[in-house]
């Protein structure tokens, strides 16, 4: 809080609502000096010796199989609707019984994750 040292006519000291910016400028200058000193230190390169991957890249399937969950929670394999009871038999037929083949699951944005 600051006061005016002018001679008041009514004998009361009036308050000024202006902020004192001198401490603010001092703090900003100190922070500027700190960042000017710390910035060159943060750009030092550290050599990191990472291991080399020996795994072959994963092959992409020629014809991916997509299982879709529709907004009314019915299932579709590719573009064909599939009843829930016949899903396993249809998947076995599509993958030729290969249980390791990857099946991609997709759902509409209105289908909740828990469904």
Secondary structure, 3 states (H helix, E strand, C coil): CEECCCCCCCCCCCEECCCCCHHHHHHHHHHHHHHHHHHHHCCCCCCCCCCCCCCCCCCCCCCCEEEEECCCCCEEECCEEECHHHHHHHHHHHHCCCCCCCEEEEECCCCCCCC
